[in-house]
């Protein structure tokens, strides 16, 4: 596995990211009533994005709701289909939607306890959405940013937040035991990072391959996307904010994949929900993909999944092609299958990135379709699906999500399903969570992005500048 820093020059990264972004930035200015500057290199650095703060709180509410729907729906099929011989290698197709769930590798004799059928999992008013590892670490990070009134968490602050709010699996927890320890709803790289923190190690050493053998797993992606939403329209700022949280659990290509998702969430602020989402999502994905180093497998996976979509193949054919190319044939430097890992590396950042791109492209911005495809795609199906549910949900907002599902949905969230140490016995509300996030964005806009707050009109004014998108500010991948 390559661990050297990418050979891409910073200037090339800037060129590839800023030039495609310019039309979207100009469109954003027009949409908010700001006169767009002439399209020239001299004025590219002065374009601005204006965002209504109150509307953004509703977008953050949509992020949490969309992510929760997708997370819990994806959990029904988590690890049902991972390739190989036997029933776990017989991948789902669209015909399986609404049909009985098949057993996962964790419990071969039973369907999911969440739902006996593969269908949307919804919580209505009076019920609560339980936390999961797709949502709870992001909740912890939001709380830590608010507590410390900062945009950039220190190693000590991250370590203390994890220790304060995550149970030690070597001691009794409210959740009983699993196969080897007490249940604390933490796995692979995040679990090893937590063990290291309890022993006194600080991030980013918690993802050092010499200390954390799980550094290539998916953990960093599913726990850091929210940083992109804390810096709307400014992925450079989002990546600075997310750098240490990403490297708490990932290095190398797994960290690059997490950075891609952070950048994508930041760029989503420029997506117009009144226009078709599919073309806009593909456009911002192209911008974010410029972060993926040429010659390494995440970039190849991105190009391969996009080519499958553009070829007219069905999503099932694209998923099967991903399986064949990466898990069976081990192309483009992706050699996880040669390692003899448990479930053939089904938790890995790489294969789940490729499978997630299938649902991203083929879902074409439709929340329901994206969740369906992600849930049926295989592997760690709750994680990429939750990512897209949060992303698309943040663009739609809560009201549009409820309209899409044709029913009022719960906004109650229970962080203590998996974590500890929060007020009100861990019960919170998506609307309140969205409102609290505004002060984080305020600080990022004014302190990190060089923007301002128009208090009279309740708007952020965010310069879209030609910043240097350094994939790793400290030179460590």
C-alpha positions in Angstrom: 0.0 0.0 0.0 1.4 3.4 -1.0 1.9 5.7 2.0 4.0 8.4 0.3 2.4 11.8 -0.3 0.7 12.3 -3.7 3.0 13.5 -6.4 0.3 15.9 -7.6 1.6 19.5 -7.4 -0.5 21.9 -5.3 -0.9 24.3 -8.3 -2.4 21.5 -10.3 -4.8 20.6 -7.5 -5.9 24.3 -7.3 -6.4 24.5 -11.1 -8.5 21.4 -11.3 -10.7 22.3 -8.3 -11.3 26.0 -8.8 -12.0 26.2 -12.5 -14.8 23.7 -12.5 -16.2 25.4 -9.4 -16.4 28.8 -11.0 -19.7 28.3 -12.9 -21.4 27.0 -9.7 -20.0 29.9 -7.7 -21.3 32.4 -10.2 -24.7 30.7 -10.3 -24.9 30.8 -6.6 -24.3 34.6 -6.6 -27.0 35.0 -9.2 -29.4 32.9 -7.1 -28.9 35.1 -4.1 -29.2 38.4 -5.9 -25.5 39.2 -6.0 -24.3 40.5 -9.4 -21.9 37.9 -10.8 -18.4 39.2 -11.6 -16.9 38.8 -15.1 -15.6 35.2 -15.7 -11.9 35.9 -15.6 -9.0 34.6 -13.6 -8.6 38.0 -11.9 -12.1 37.9 -10.5 -12.3 34.2 -9.8 -11.0 34.9 -6.3 -13.7 37.5 -5.5 -16.8 35.5 -6.2 -19.0 35.1 -3.2 -21.7 32.7 -1.9 -24.5 34.2 0.1 -26.5 31.8 2.3 -29.5 32.4 4.5 -28.6 31.3 8.1 -32.2 30.3 9.0 -32.6 28.3 5.9 -29.2 26.6 6.6 -30.4 25.5 10.0 -33.2 23.6 8.2 -30.7 22.1 5.9 -28.7 20.8 8.9 -32.0 19.4 10.2 -32.4 17.7 6.9 -28.9 16.3 7.1 -29.6 14.5 10.4 -33.0 13.3 9.3 -31.8 12.1 5.9 -28.8 10.4 7.4 -30.9 8.6 10.0 -33.4 7.3 7.5 -30.6 6.0 5.2 -28.6 4.6 8.1 -31.4 2.6 9.6 -32.6 1.4 6.3 -29.1 0.3 5.3 -28.6 -1.5 8.6 -31.3 -4.0 7.5 -29.0 -5.4 4.8 -25.6 -4.6 6.4 -23.2 -7.4 5.6 -25.8 -9.6 4.0 -23.9 -9.6 0.7 -20.1 -9.4 0.6 -19.1 -11.6 -2.3 -17.4 -15.0 -2.3 -19.0 -18.4 -2.3 -22.4 -19.2 -0.8 -25.5 -17.1 -0.2 -23.5 -14.1 0.9 -22.0 -13.9 -2.6 -25.4 -13.8 -4.3 -25.9 -10.0 -4.4 -29.3 -8.3 -4.1 -31.0 -6.8 -7.1 -33.9 -4.3 -7.4 -36.3 -7.2 -7.3 -35.3 -7.8 -3.7 -36.7 -4.5 -2.5 -39.8 -5.2 -0.4 -38.8 -8.9 0.0 -37.7 -10.7 3.1 -34.3 -9.7 4.4 -31.7 -12.4 4.1 -29.3 -13.3 7.0 -26.0 -11.4 7.4 -22.6 -12.8 8.1 -23.0 -11.8 11.8 -26.1 -14.0 12.3 -26.4 -16.5 9.5 -29.7 -18.0 10.8 -31.8 -14.9 11.1 -33.0 -11.9 9.2 -32.4 -8.4 10.5 -34.0 -7.6 13.9 -34.6 -4.1 12.6 -37.0 -5.2 9.8 -38.0 -8.6 8.4 -38.3 -7.0 5.0 -36.0 -4.8 2.9 -37.8 -1.5 3.0 -37.5 2.0 4.3 -37.1 2.2 8.1 -39.0 5.3 9.3 -39.7 6.8 12.7 -42.8 8.9 13.1 -43.6 11.5 15.8 -43.6 10.0 19.2 -40.7 7.8 18.3 -37.0 8.5 18.4 -34.1 7.8 16.0 -31.4 5.9 17.7 -27.8 6.9 17.3 -25.4 4.6 15.4 -21.7 4.9 14.5 -22.8 6.8 11.3 -24.2 9.6 13.4 -22.8 9.5 16.9 -19.2 10.5 16.3 -20.3 13.4 14.2 -22.6 14.4 17.1 -19.6 14.2 19.5 -17.5 16.4 17.2 -20.3 19.0 16.9 -20.6 19.1 20.7 -16.8 19.4 21.1 -16.6 22.3 18.6 -19.4 24.1 20.5 -17.9 23.4 23.9 -14.4 24.7 23.0 -15.6 27.5 20.7 -13.2 26.6 18.1 -13.1 25.5 14.4 -10.0 23.3 14.8 -10.0 20.7 17.5 -6.7 19.8 19.1 -5.5 16.3 19.7 -6.2 16.6 23.4 -9.8 17.9 22.8 -10.5 15.0 20.4 -9.1 12.4 22.9 -11.1 13.9 25.8 -14.3 14.0 23.8 -14.0 10.3 22.8 -13.2 9.3 26.4 -16.0 11.3 27.9 -18.7 10.0 25.5 -17.6 6.5 24.4 -17.8 3.5 26.6 -14.7 1.4 27.4 -15.3 -2.0 25.9 -13.3 -3.7 28.7 -15.8 -2.5 31.3 -19.5 -3.2 31.7 -21.8 -1.1 29.5 -25.6 -0.7 29.4 -25.6 -2.8 26.2 -24.3 -6.1 27.4 -21.6 -8.2 25.8 -20.7 -9.2 22.3 -18.4 -12.0 21.1 -15.2 -10.8 22.8 -16.0 -7.8 25.1 -18.7 -5.5 26.3 -20.7 -3.8 23.6 -19.8 -0.2 23.0 -20.9 0.3 19.4 -17.4 0.9 18.1 -15.6 -1.2 15.5 -12.3 -1.8 13.7 -10.3 1.4 13.3 -12.4 3.6 15.6 -12.2 0.9 18.3 -8.5 0.6 18.0 -8.1 4.4 18.1 -10.3 4.5 21.2 -8.1 1.8 22.9 -5.1 3.8 22.1 -6.6 7.0 23.5 -7.5 5.2 26.7 -3.8 4.2 26.9 -2.8 7.9 26.5 -2.1 8.1 22.8 -3.2 11.3 21.0 -4.4 11.7 17.4 -3.1 11.4 14.7 -0.9 8.7 16.2 -4.1 6.8 16.8 -4.2 5.9 13.1 -0.5 5.1 12.8 -0.3 1.8 10.8 2.3 0.6 13.3 -0.3 1.1 16.1 -3.6 0.7 14.4 -3.8 -2.2 11.9 -7.3 -1.1 10.8 -6.3 2.2 9.3 -7.6 1.3 5.9 -11.2 0.7 7.1 -14.2 2.9 6.4 -14.4 4.6 9.9 -13.0 8.0 9.1 -15.5 8.6 6.2 -18.6 7.9 8.2 -17.6 10.1 11.2 -16.3 13.3 9.5 -18.6 14.3 6.6 -20.3 16.9 8.8 -17.2 19.1 8.7 -18.0 19.8 5.1 -21.4 21.3 6.1 -19.6 23.4 8.8 -17.8 25.3 5.9 -20.5 25.7 3.2 -19.0 26.4 -0.2 -15.4 26.2 1.1 -14.0 22.7 1.0 -10.5 24.1 1.7 -11.8 25.3 5.1 -13.7 22.1 5.7 -10.6 20.0 5.0 -8.6 22.0 7.6 -11.3 21.5 10.1 -11.6 17.8 9.4 -7.9 17.0 9.0 -7.2 15.7 12.5 -10.6 14.0 13.0 -9.9 12.1 9.7 -6.4 11.1 10.8 -7.8 10.0 14.1 -8.8 6.7 12.4 -7.4 6.7 8.8 -4.3 7.1 6.8 -3.4 6.7 3.1 -6.2 6.0 0.7 -8.8 5.6 3.4 -8.0 9.2 4.5 -8.2 10.4 0.9 -11.7 8.8 0.6 -12.8 10.6 3.8 -11.5 13.9 2.4 -13.5 13.4 -0.8 -16.7 13.1 1.2 -15.9 16.2 3.3 -15.2 18.2 0.2 -18.4 16.9 -1.4 -20.5 18.0 1.6 -18.9 21.5 1.5 -19.6 21.9 -2.2 -23.2 20.8 -1.7 -23.9 24.3 -0.4 -23.9 25.5 -4.0 -26.5 23.0 -5.2 -29.8 24.5 -6.1 -32.6 22.2 -4.7 -35.1 23.7 -7.2 -33.1 22.3 -10.2 -32.5 18.6 -11.0 -30.0 17.3 -8.5 -28.4 14.5 -10.5 -26.3 16.7 -12.9 -25.4 19.0 -10.0 -24.3 16.2 -7.8 -22.1 14.8 -10.6 -20.6 18.2 -11.1 -19.6 18.6 -7.5 -18.3 15.1 -7.4 -15.9 15.9 -10.3 -14.6 18.8 -8.2 -14.1 16.7 -5.1 -12.5 13.9 -7.1 -9.6 16.3 -7.9 -8.5 15.6 -4.3 -8.0 11.9 -5.1 -4.3 11.3 -6.2 -3.8 10.0 -9.7 -2.3 6.5 -9.7 -4.0 5.3 -6.5 -7.1 3.2 -6.2 -9.7 5.7 -4.9 -9.2 7.8 -8.1 -9.4 4.7 -10.2 -12.6 3.5 -8.4 -14.2 6.9 -9.0 -13.4 6.9 -12.7 -14.6 3.3 -13.0 -17.9 3.8 -11.3 -18.6 6.9 -13.3 -17.7 5.1 -16.5 -20.1 2.3 -15.6 -22.9 4.9 -15.1 -22.2 6.7 -18.3 -22.1 3.4 -20.3 -25.8 2.7 -19.7 -25.2 -0.3 -17.6 -27.7 -1.0 -14.9 -26.7 -0.3 -11.3 -26.6 -4.0 -10.7 -24.2 -4.5 -13.6 -22.1 -1.7 -12.3 -22.0 -3.1 -8.7 -21.1 -6.6 -10.1 -18.4 -5.0 -12.2 -17.0 -3.3 -9.1 -17.0 -6.6 -7.2 -15.2 -8.4 -10.1 -12.6 -5.6 -10.7 -11.7 -4.9 -7.1 -12.5 -7.8 -4.9 -11.9 -10.6 -7.3 -9.3 -9.3 -9.8 -7.7 -6.8 -7.3 -7.1 -4.2 -10.0 -5.8 -0.6 -9.7 -3.7 -1.4 -6.6 -6.6 -2.5 -4.5 -5.3 -5.7 -2.9 -7.4 -6.1 0.2 -8.5 -9.6 -0.9 -4.9 -10.8 -0.7 -4.7 -10.0 3.0 -6.7 -12.8 4.5 -8.8 -10.3 6.5 -12.1 -11.2 8.2 -15.0 -11.1 5.7 -12.4 -10.3 3.0 -12.1 -6.7 4.1 -15.9 -6.0 4.0 -15.4 -3.0 6.3 -12.7 -1.5 4.1 -12.9 2.1 2.9 -12.1 1.1 -0.7 -14.7 -1.5 -1.7 -17.4 0.5 0.2 -16.3 3.7 -1.6 -16.7 2.0 -5.0 -20.1 0.5 -4.0 -21.2 3.9 -2.6 -20.4 5.7 -5.8 -22.7 3.3 -7.6 -25.7 4.4 -5.5 -24.5 8.1 -5.7 -24.4 8.1 -9.5 -27.4 5.9 -10.2 -29.6 7.5 -7.5 -29.3 10.7 -9.5 -30.1 12.9 -6.5 -33.4 11.2 -5.7 -33.3 10.4 -2.0 -35.5 7.4 -2.1 -33.8 5.8 -5.1 -30.3 6.5 -3.7 -31.3 4.8 -0.4 -32.8 1.8 -2.2 -29.7 1.3 -4.3 -27.3 1.8 -1.5 -29.2 -0.6 0.8 -29.2 -3.3 -1.9 -25.6 -2.7 -3.2 -23.9 -4.9 -0.6 -21.0 -4.9 1.9 -21.3 -2.3 4.7 -24.5 -1.0 3.2 -25.5 1.3 6.0 -22.4 3.4 5.8 -22.3 4.8 2.2 -26.1 4.9 2.3 -26.1 7.1 5.4 -23.5 9.4 3.8 -25.7 10.0 0.8 -28.9 10.3 2.9 -27.2 13.0 4.9 -25.9 14.8 1.8 -29.1 14.8 -0.1 -31.1 15.4 3.0 -29.1 18.5 3.7 -29.9 19.8 0.2 -33.6 19.0 0.6 -34.3 20.0 4.2 -36.7 18.3 6.5 -40.0 19.4 4.9 -39.0 18.1 1.5 -37.9 14.8 3.0 -41.3 14.4 4.7 -43.0 15.2 1.4 -40.8 12.6 -0.4 -41.9 9.9 2.1 -45.5 11.1 2.3 -45.7 11.2 6.1 -44.6 13.3 9.1 -41.3 12.0 10.5 -39.8 12.1 14.0 -37.2 14.7 14.7 -36.2 13.2 18.0 -32.7 11.7 18.4 -31.3 9.5 21.1 -27.5 9.8 21.3 -27.4 7.5 24.4 -28.5 4.5 22.3 -24.7 4.2 21.7 -22.9 7.0 23.6 -22.9 8.6 27.1 -22.5 11.8 29.0 -25.0 14.1 27.3 -27.8 16.2 28.9 -31.4 15.1 29.0 -30.5 11.4 29.2 -29.2 11.8 25.6 -32.5 12.9 24.0 -32.1 15.7 21.5 -34.0 17.1 18.5 -32.8 17.5 14.9 -34.1 21.1 14.7 -32.2 22.1 17.9 -29.1 20.3 16.6 -29.4 22.3 13.4 -29.7 25.6 15.2 -26.7 24.8 17.4 -24.6 24.2 14.3 -25.0 27.8 13.1 -22.5 29.2 15.6 -19.9 26.7 14.3 -20.6 27.9 10.8 -20.4 31.5 12.0 -17.0 30.9 13.4 -15.8 29.0 10.3 -17.1 31.7 7.9 -15.5 34.6 9.7 -12.5 33.1 11.3 -11.4 30.6 8.6 -13.0 31.6 5.3 -12.5 35.3 5.5 -16.2 35.9 5.2 -18.7 37.9 7.1 -22.2 37.8 8.6 -24.9 40.2 7.5 -26.8 40.3 10.7 -29.5 42.6 9.4 -30.5 40.1 6.7 -29.4 36.9 8.5 -27.0 35.9 5.8 -23.4 34.6 5.5 -21.3 36.2 2.8 -18.6 33.6 1.9 -15.8 34.4 -0.5 -15.1 31.6 -3.0 -11.4 32.0 -3.3 -8.7 30.1 -5.2 -7.3 28.5 -2.1 -4.6 25.8 -2.1 -6.4 22.5 -1.4 -3.6 20.7 0.3 -4.9 17.1 0.8 -2.9 16.8 4.0 -1.7 20.0 5.7 0.8 18.2 7.8 2.3 16.2 4.9 1.1 12.8 6.3 -1.3 10.6 4.3 
